[in-house]
Amino acid sequence: MELIIGLLTGAVLAGFGTFYVFHGRLSRVEAQLEMLSDSINRISQYPSIDGFTIPRPTVDRPIGGVNAIAETLKKDPKEIRQEEIFTVFELVTDGEALSNLVLSGQVRINNITLKSIGQAASKDGGNAQYSAVISMENLTSEDIEFVIPKGQVFENREPQSGRQNLAAAGQQRQTLAAQSSFDLAVEAHCINKDLSPPNGEPGNITVFKIRDDKFVGQAELWRSIDESLDRAKLVVEGSK
């Protein structure tokens, strides 16, 4: 029985998207795997948006972007065009960016939690009310300097969760010691003003940041996103 359970858990970790329950009992880890497996199943039908491939989140590599895009543009991913995406978002191309270090296999992210922190607890000049808490690990034998760019997008892992996706309020640069673990709280603003605040939900770091990163504070970010969404509509209408 232990061998069977091990094989089934391995199948989930491999991304087959199937989870089995024995005798109605789930350990805490198994319950988390079940939730993540369900999330992967829901977005796996969208391996690309208009030909643009976005990473699929896995247990040990929570990198995505589909959820944040779909919830911000308020469209089915299959109906979204690249021009719309890149009116609001921009790819994170810096080789030292945490998302790219994870994609290259140098850093592993074990967990990301999106939460509310309240203005009183914020250190950011723009009064950030939220944070993305990242638990990461350096897999190399060398110290790694990494950066979280301003506007780095963090999304809810669960599609259509009804919870806000976040954008980093400012840039952070840190050093992750060789073969070590590190927890980092990234202060952030809400991207989706029509959704509920995050409340400890699991998240993904995405391959995107907000294109217009000149914002200072929550109100300016919302205004910037609204203006970008208006431009995205014009792009679509102009091509019809």
C-alpha positions as CSV (number, residue, x, y, z in Angstrom):
1,M,0.0,0.0,0.0
2,E,2.9,2.4,0.8
3,L,4.4,1.7,-2.6
4,I,1.1,2.4,-4.3
5,I,0.6,5.7,-2.5
6,G,4.2,6.7,-3.3
7,L,3.7,5.9,-7.0
8,L,0.4,7.9,-7.1
9,T,1.9,10.9,-5.3
10,G,4.8,10.7,-7.8
11,A,2.3,10.9,-10.7
12,V,0.9,14.1,-9.3
13,L,4.4,15.6,-8.9
14,A,5.1,14.6,-12.5
15,G,2.2,16.7,-13.5
16,F,-0.3,14.1,-14.7
17,G,-3.0,16.0,-12.9
18,T,-4.6,13.0,-11.2
19,F,-5.0,12.6,-7.5
20,Y,-6.3,9.5,-5.6
21,V,-8.0,9.5,-2.2
22,F,-7.7,6.3,-0.1
23,H,-10.4,5.6,2.5
24,G,-11.5,9.3,2.5
25,R,-8.3,10.4,4.3
26,L,-5.8,13.0,3.1
27,S,-2.6,14.1,4.8
28,R,-2.0,17.9,4.8
29,V,0.6,17.5,2.1
30,E,-1.7,15.3,0.0
31,A,-4.5,17.9,0.4
32,Q,-2.2,20.6,-0.9
33,L,-1.2,18.4,-3.8
34,E,-4.8,17.7,-4.6
35,M,-5.6,21.5,-4.7
36,L,-2.6,22.2,-6.9
37,S,-3.3,19.3,-9.2
38,D,-6.9,20.6,-9.7
39,S,-5.5,24.0,-10.5
40,I,-3.1,22.6,-13.0
41,N,-5.9,20.6,-14.7
42,R,-8.0,23.8,-15.1
43,I,-5.3,25.8,-16.9
44,S,-3.6,22.9,-18.8
45,Q,-6.0,23.4,-21.7
46,Y,-4.4,26.8,-22.2
47,P,-0.7,25.9,-22.9
48,S,-0.5,29.1,-25.0
49,I,-2.4,32.3,-25.6
50,D,-2.5,33.3,-29.2
51,G,0.6,31.3,-29.8
52,F,2.5,32.8,-26.9
53,T,3.6,30.0,-24.5
54,I,3.2,30.6,-20.8
55,P,4.8,28.2,-18.2
56,R,2.5,25.8,-16.5
57,P,2.8,25.9,-12.7
58,T,4.1,22.7,-11.1
59,V,4.6,21.7,-7.5
60,D,8.3,22.7,-7.3
61,R,8.1,25.5,-10.0
62,P,5.2,27.8,-9.3
63,I,5.6,30.0,-12.3
64,G,2.7,31.0,-14.4
65,G,0.8,34.0,-15.8
66,V,-2.5,32.7,-17.4
67,N,-4.6,33.5,-14.3
68,A,-3.4,37.1,-13.9
69,I,-3.9,37.8,-17.6
70,A,-7.4,36.3,-17.8
71,E,-8.6,38.0,-14.6
72,T,-7.2,41.4,-15.6
73,L,-8.4,41.4,-19.2
74,K,-11.6,39.7,-18.1
75,K,-11.6,37.3,-21.0
76,D,-11.3,33.6,-21.7
77,P,-7.6,32.8,-22.3
78,K,-8.5,31.3,-25.7
79,E,-9.9,34.7,-26.8
80,I,-6.9,36.8,-25.7
81,R,-4.5,38.2,-28.2
82,Q,-0.8,38.9,-27.7
83,E,-1.4,42.6,-28.5
84,E,-3.8,42.8,-25.5
85,I,-1.3,41.1,-23.2
86,F,1.6,43.4,-24.0
87,T,-0.5,46.5,-23.7
88,V,-0.9,45.8,-20.0
89,F,2.0,43.5,-19.2
90,E,5.7,43.1,-20.1
91,L,7.9,40.1,-20.1
92,V,10.5,39.9,-17.3
93,T,13.7,39.6,-19.3
94,D,16.4,40.4,-16.7
95,G,18.6,37.3,-16.3
96,E,18.9,38.1,-12.6
97,A,15.1,38.2,-12.1
98,L,13.9,35.6,-9.7
99,S,11.4,34.2,-12.1
100,N,14.2,33.5,-14.7
101,L,16.5,32.0,-12.1
102,V,13.8,29.6,-11.3
103,L,13.1,28.8,-14.9
104,S,16.9,28.1,-15.4
105,G,16.9,25.7,-12.5
106,Q,19.3,27.7,-10.2
107,V,16.6,28.6,-7.7
108,R,13.6,26.6,-6.4
109,I,10.5,28.2,-5.0
110,N,8.9,26.0,-2.5
111,N,5.9,28.2,-1.7
112,I,4.4,31.6,-2.4
113,T,1.6,33.0,-0.1
114,L,-0.4,36.1,-1.0
115,K,-1.6,38.1,2.0
116,S,-2.9,41.4,3.3
117,I,-0.5,43.3,5.6
118,G,-2.3,46.6,6.1
119,Q,-0.9,50.1,5.6
120,A,0.4,50.4,9.1
121,A,2.8,47.5,8.5
122,S,4.0,48.7,5.2
123,K,7.6,49.9,4.6
124,D,6.8,51.0,1.0
125,G,6.5,54.7,0.3
126,G,3.3,54.0,-1.7
127,N,1.6,52.4,1.3
128,A,1.5,48.9,0.0
129,Q,-1.3,46.9,1.8
130,Y,-0.3,43.4,0.5
131,S,2.6,41.1,0.2
132,A,3.8,38.0,-1.6
133,V,5.8,35.8,0.8
134,I,8.2,33.7,-1.1
135,S,10.0,30.6,0.3
136,M,13.0,29.8,-1.9
137,E,16.1,27.7,-2.1
138,N,19.5,28.2,-3.9
139,L,20.2,24.9,-5.6
140,T,23.8,25.9,-6.6
141,S,27.1,26.0,-4.8
142,E,27.5,29.7,-5.5
143,D,25.9,32.8,-3.9
144,I,23.2,34.2,-6.2
145,E,22.1,37.8,-6.5
146,F,18.5,38.1,-7.6
147,V,16.1,40.9,-8.3
148,I,12.3,41.3,-8.0
149,P,11.5,44.1,-10.5
150,K,9.0,46.8,-9.7
151,G,5.6,45.7,-11.0
152,Q,6.5,41.9,-10.9
153,V,3.2,40.2,-11.1
154,F,2.1,37.5,-8.6
155,E,-1.0,35.6,-9.4
156,N,-3.4,33.5,-7.4
157,R,-2.6,29.8,-8.1
158,E,-6.3,28.9,-8.2
159,P,-8.0,30.1,-11.4
160,Q,-11.0,32.4,-10.9
161,S,-10.4,32.5,-7.2
162,G,-12.1,35.8,-6.8
163,R,-9.0,37.1,-5.0
164,Q,-6.7,39.9,-6.2
165,N,-3.5,39.3,-8.1
166,L,-0.6,41.5,-7.0
167,A,2.3,43.6,-8.4
168,A,5.5,44.4,-6.6
169,A,5.4,47.9,-5.2
170,G,9.1,48.5,-5.8
171,Q,12.2,46.7,-6.9
172,Q,14.1,44.5,-4.5
173,R,17.6,43.1,-4.9
174,Q,18.8,40.4,-2.5
175,T,21.6,37.8,-2.3
176,L,20.7,34.1,-1.8
177,A,23.6,32.2,-0.2
178,A,24.9,29.0,-1.8
179,Q,22.9,25.9,-0.9
180,S,20.6,27.9,1.5
181,S,16.9,28.7,2.0
182,F,15.4,32.1,2.3
183,D,12.0,33.6,2.9
184,L,11.2,37.0,1.4
185,A,8.2,39.2,1.8
186,V,7.6,41.4,-1.3
187,E,5.4,44.3,-0.6
188,A,2.8,44.7,-3.4
189,H,-0.3,46.5,-4.7
190,C,-3.5,44.9,-6.0
191,I,-4.0,44.6,-9.7
192,N,-7.7,43.8,-9.8
193,K,-9.7,46.4,-7.8
194,D,-13.0,44.5,-8.4
195,L,-11.8,41.4,-6.6
196,S,-11.4,40.6,-2.9
197,P,-8.1,41.1,-1.1
198,P,-5.7,38.1,-0.7
199,N,-6.1,36.2,2.5
200,G,-3.2,33.7,2.6
201,E,-3.9,31.9,-0.6
202,P,-1.1,30.1,-2.5
203,G,0.3,32.1,-5.4
204,N,2.6,31.8,-8.5
205,I,5.3,34.2,-9.6
206,T,4.7,35.0,-13.2
207,V,6.8,35.7,-16.2
208,F,5.3,39.2,-16.4
209,K,5.5,42.6,-14.8
210,I,3.3,45.7,-15.2
211,R,4.3,47.5,-18.4
212,D,3.9,51.0,-17.0
213,D,6.0,50.7,-13.9
214,K,6.1,54.5,-13.1
215,F,3.2,54.1,-10.6
216,V,3.6,55.2,-7.0
217,G,1.0,53.7,-4.7
218,Q,-2.2,51.7,-5.2
219,A,-4.3,54.5,-6.8
220,E,-1.7,55.2,-9.5
221,L,-1.4,51.5,-10.3
222,W,-5.1,51.1,-10.8
223,R,-5.3,54.2,-12.9
224,S,-2.4,52.9,-15.0
225,I,-4.0,49.5,-15.5
226,D,-7.3,51.1,-16.5
227,E,-5.6,53.2,-19.1
228,S,-3.7,50.2,-20.4
229,L,-7.0,48.2,-20.6
230,D,-8.6,51.1,-22.6
231,R,-5.6,50.9,-25.1
232,A,-6.0,47.2,-25.3
233,K,-9.6,47.6,-26.3
234,L,-8.6,50.1,-29.0
235,V,-6.0,47.6,-30.3
236,V,-8.7,44.9,-30.7
237,E,-11.3,47.2,-32.2
238,G,-8.7,48.7,-34.7
239,S,-7.9,45.2,-36.0
240,K,-11.5,44.2,-36.7
